Amino acid sequence: MKRRRFLMTSGGLLLSAGAGVLHAASRLRVGIIGGGIVGASIAFNLAEAGAEVTVFEKNQPAKGATEKSFAWVNGFTNDPHYRSVRLKSLFAYREIDARLQLGITWGGYLTWARGGADLATLRSDLADFANTPHPLHIVDADEFARLSPLTTPGPFEMATFSPIDGQLDPVWVTHRFLEGAMGHGAKVVYPCEVTAPIVRGRRLKGVQTSRGEFRLDRLILAGGTETAQLAGLFNFKLPMKHDPGILVHTMPLPDITKIIHGGPNMLSFKQMSNGCLVGTDATSPPDIPAHAGIRSGAADFPEPIRAMHGHRIIDRIATVLPAARNATYNKLTLGYRPVPLDGLPVVGALPDSPDVYVAVMHSGVTLAPIMGRYVARELIEGASVADLAPYRPTRFAATTATTPELESAVASPRVA
């Protein structure tokens, strides 16, 4: 697939090339802070529904948690309601995949266990999905070999296959959502920091940014890991976890598999449509002194350490995927995932700022299409989407403060 580049003007300001866009006063003016996959999907859905949309991105689109996501589209969670929302989003992707040329690989998810905690997880997942329209399939050794002939898992106690799962290039998909939004008149402005909201009483009037002042009717906080800081501008305390993770990326290889694999001891890998293998062997850094900085804050580490971990993970993948022995290390990404404290999405208007709407979640990749639809419906139609009821920000305690009655720019830290 030949990938189009964004239409750009100098300084990174992206403007829609669509003609005939109306800018009547009746159009809802919505600003979205964050150009990751969630913000991009919301922008697309709002612009398509007729809103006047501006996306503010501190760096450039998809360069935060989105770029560093494993990007596996799935329904896995032990919460039944949340599982149903994730499954709806998975099928929302299927509906929009061809329309926006998202290039999603619908190969399914194959996982296996040799015992212990891995086996307990598989049995739990099997029970969870048994009550859905999409049960997991138990796979024996022969079926495993048919599904993934180049994989050598060795003896296993149990294996399961989820045929509905997919995987994608999160940067590409984010760009496609944004291009779709721009086709309906949306603007994407970057690099651009939102430095202060403009309010009158409890009502939003706009934002001040490093690119000037923008008048708005609504503001959506979709800034990934910085969403808690953004909510703080409106005196709302949004508790989030510190959740780092690494992924190795190889140079392209010949076609090996379209399936996402989950092996014992947290090993996970996939092959992207461009031929690159992507994988990891830990959901978070082990608690050892060398990882103290990464576990406590947004620390980084030098390329020699990155390469060491990258080669180590490739070697682990090669123990079950011999073709990976020919893989050439490309890069290792260290990302910080935007995870609310209870692990569930936070979506909805802030209790003391009715014009300010928050949208933060993990996995944003899985949830992006359905959340884009739901947020657009609530903002454009004024409807309350029942599926979002468990995920409102009101479930967290908020800190309120007096808001100036006169229009003013509220002082704030530098945020995206």
Secondary structure, DSSP 8 states (H G I E B T S, - for coil): -------B-GGGEEE---S-----TTS-EEEEE--SHHHHHHHHHHHHTT-EEEEE-SS-TT-STTTT---EE----S-HHHHHHHHHHHHHHHHHHHHHT---B---EEEEE-SHHHHHHHHHHHHHHHTSSS--EE--HHHHHHH-TT----S-SEEEEETT-EE--HHHHHHHHHHHHHHTT-EEE-S--EEEEEEETTEEEEEEETTEEEE-SEEEE--GGGHHHHHHTTT----EE--EEEEEEE---S---SSEEE-STT-EEEE-TTS-EEEES-SS--SSGGGHHHHHSS----HHHHHHHHHHHHHHHHTT-GGGGG--EEEEEEEE--EETTSS-EEEEETTEEEEEEEE-TTHHHHHHHHHHHHHIIIII----GGGGGG-GGGS--------SS-EE-----B-
